[in-house]
Amino acid sequence: MGVQFFGGKFFKCIDEYGEMLDISIVNTKEECFSKNYTWENSKITFDHVGIAYLALFQVATFEGWMEVMEDAVDARGVDLQPQREANLYAYLYFVIFIVCGSFFTLNLFIGVIIDNFNMLKKKYEGGVLEMFLTESQKHYYTAMKKLGRKKPQKVIKRPMNQFLAMFYDLSNSRR
């Protein structure tokens, strides 16, 4: 869509100092060449699909997007010198692209992050600790958890012997 709207329209007539000339001095490509000026294209254009994708990527990442939008808004037509804000409808194109394209990209990015989080969560249901353990450490950890949950099957009575009773009391004390 951008190629159809803006393809070949980002050229401009540049003087020997690198400044863009006003349309009162130069209006077309032919006038530019007849007055020995340079007819240059912008760095980012919509001349073909590959470069248009790069231009839209630049707009979506908000890096240098103002230059692209200004070139589009100033464009009047193929082989015509740009005029400041000659094509105000180009603003609409960029606003729609930023709203739809950026939000779509943001939703896609967040969706991938959430999907990876859910996949890791399902894989490591045992908890965060198990995520960083090797297989042998996981086996040892689960064995220790099982062992910690086990209760003695029968209660050991206090021995009648005074000497053994002292050790029994020592082992069962909570201090």
C-alpha positions as CSV (number, residue, x, y, z in Angstrom):
1,M,0.0,0.0,0.0
2,G,2.8,2.4,0.9
3,V,4.6,1.6,-2.4
4,Q,1.4,2.6,-4.3
5,F,0.9,5.8,-2.3
6,F,4.5,7.0,-2.1
7,G,6.6,5.0,-4.6
8,G,9.0,7.3,-6.5
9,K,7.7,10.4,-4.8
10,F,10.6,11.0,-2.3
11,F,13.0,12.5,-4.8
12,K,13.9,16.2,-4.4
13,C,16.1,18.8,-6.1
14,I,19.2,19.7,-4.1
15,D,21.5,22.7,-4.6
16,E,25.3,22.7,-4.4
17,Y,25.1,23.3,-0.6
18,G,22.9,20.2,0.0
19,E,19.8,22.3,0.6
20,M,16.4,21.4,-0.8
21,L,15.2,24.0,-3.2
22,D,11.7,25.6,-3.0
23,I,9.1,24.8,-5.6
24,S,9.1,28.5,-6.7
25,I,12.7,27.9,-8.0
26,V,12.4,24.3,-9.2
27,N,9.1,22.5,-9.7
28,T,10.0,19.3,-11.6
29,K,12.8,16.9,-12.3
30,E,13.5,18.4,-15.7
31,E,13.8,22.0,-14.3
32,C,16.2,20.6,-11.7
33,F,18.5,19.1,-14.4
34,S,18.2,22.2,-16.7
35,K,19.4,24.4,-13.8
36,N,22.3,22.0,-13.1
37,Y,21.1,20.9,-9.7
38,T,21.0,17.4,-8.3
39,W,17.9,15.3,-8.2
40,E,18.3,13.0,-5.1
41,N,16.2,10.4,-3.5
42,S,15.7,10.1,0.3
43,K,17.6,7.5,2.2
44,I,14.4,5.7,3.2
45,T,11.7,5.4,0.5
46,F,8.8,3.3,-0.7
47,D,10.1,2.7,-4.2
48,H,9.8,-1.0,-3.9
49,V,8.5,-3.6,-1.5
50,G,11.8,-4.4,0.2
51,I,12.7,-0.9,1.0
52,A,9.1,-0.2,2.0
53,Y,9.3,-3.0,4.6
54,L,12.4,-1.4,6.0
55,A,10.7,2.0,6.1
56,L,7.7,0.6,7.9
57,F,10.0,-1.2,10.3
58,Q,11.7,2.1,11.0
59,V,8.3,3.7,11.7
60,A,7.2,0.8,13.9
61,T,10.3,1.0,16.0
62,F,10.0,4.8,16.3
63,E,13.7,5.2,15.1
64,G,13.9,8.0,12.5
65,W,10.2,7.7,11.7
66,M,9.6,11.4,11.6
67,E,11.9,11.9,8.5
68,V,10.0,9.1,6.7
69,M,6.6,10.7,7.6
70,E,7.8,14.2,6.7
71,D,9.0,13.0,3.2
72,A,5.6,11.3,2.7
73,V,3.6,14.4,3.8
74,D,5.7,16.7,1.6
75,A,5.5,14.4,-1.5
76,R,3.4,15.8,-4.4
77,G,4.0,13.3,-7.1
78,V,6.6,11.4,-9.2
79,D,9.2,13.8,-10.7
80,L,7.8,16.7,-8.7
81,Q,9.7,18.8,-6.2
82,P,8.2,18.2,-2.6
83,Q,6.3,21.0,-1.0
84,R,5.8,21.4,2.8
85,E,2.7,19.4,3.9
86,A,1.3,19.1,0.4
87,N,-0.1,15.6,1.2
88,L,-1.8,15.9,4.6
89,Y,-3.6,12.5,4.1
90,A,-0.2,10.8,4.5
91,Y,-0.5,11.6,8.2
92,L,-3.5,9.3,8.3
93,Y,-1.5,6.5,6.7
94,F,1.2,6.7,9.4
95,V,-1.2,7.1,12.3
96,I,-3.2,4.0,11.2
97,F,0.0,2.1,10.7
98,I,1.4,3.1,14.1
99,V,-1.8,2.3,15.9
100,C,-2.5,-1.0,14.2
101,G,1.0,-2.1,13.4
102,S,2.6,-1.2,16.7
103,F,-0.2,-2.6,18.8
104,F,-0.3,-5.8,16.7
105,T,3.5,-6.2,17.1
106,L,3.3,-5.5,20.8
107,N,0.5,-8.0,21.3
108,L,2.4,-10.6,19.3
109,F,5.5,-10.0,21.4
110,I,3.6,-10.2,24.7
111,G,1.8,-13.3,23.5
112,V,5.1,-15.1,22.7
113,I,6.5,-14.2,26.2
114,I,3.3,-15.4,27.9
115,D,3.3,-18.6,25.9
116,N,6.9,-19.4,26.8
117,F,6.2,-18.6,30.4
118,N,3.2,-21.1,30.4
119,M,5.3,-23.7,28.7
120,L,8.1,-23.4,31.3
121,K,5.6,-23.4,34.1
122,K,4.1,-26.6,32.8
123,K,7.5,-28.2,32.4
124,Y,8.7,-27.2,35.9
125,E,5.5,-27.7,38.0
126,G,7.6,-28.6,41.0
127,G,8.7,-25.0,41.6
128,V,11.3,-22.5,40.7
129,L,14.0,-24.4,42.6
130,E,13.7,-27.5,40.4
131,M,14.2,-25.4,37.3
132,F,17.9,-25.0,38.1
133,L,18.7,-28.5,39.3
134,T,20.3,-31.3,37.2
135,E,18.5,-34.6,36.8
136,S,20.5,-36.3,39.6
137,Q,19.9,-33.4,41.9
138,K,16.1,-33.6,41.2
139,H,16.1,-37.3,42.1
140,Y,17.9,-36.6,45.3
141,Y,15.6,-33.7,46.1
142,T,12.4,-35.8,45.5
143,A,13.8,-38.6,47.6
144,M,14.5,-36.2,50.5
145,K,11.0,-34.8,50.2
146,K,9.5,-38.2,50.3
147,L,11.7,-39.2,53.3
148,G,10.7,-36.0,55.1
149,R,7.0,-36.8,54.8
150,K,7.4,-40.3,56.2
151,K,6.2,-40.8,59.8
152,P,7.5,-43.6,62.0
153,Q,5.1,-46.6,61.9
154,K,5.2,-47.4,65.6
155,V,5.9,-45.2,68.6
156,I,9.0,-46.3,70.5
157,K,8.3,-46.5,74.2
158,R,10.6,-45.0,76.8
159,P,13.0,-47.7,78.1
160,M,12.8,-48.8,81.7
161,N,16.6,-48.9,82.0
162,Q,17.8,-45.6,83.6
163,F,20.8,-45.3,81.3
164,L,18.9,-46.0,78.1
165,A,16.1,-43.7,79.3
166,M,18.5,-40.9,79.6
167,F,19.5,-41.3,75.9
168,Y,15.9,-41.6,74.9
169,D,15.0,-38.4,76.7
170,L,18.0,-36.6,75.1
171,S,17.1,-37.7,71.6
172,N,13.5,-36.6,72.0
173,S,14.1,-33.3,73.7
174,R,13.1,-30.2,71.7
175,R,15.7,-27.8,73.1
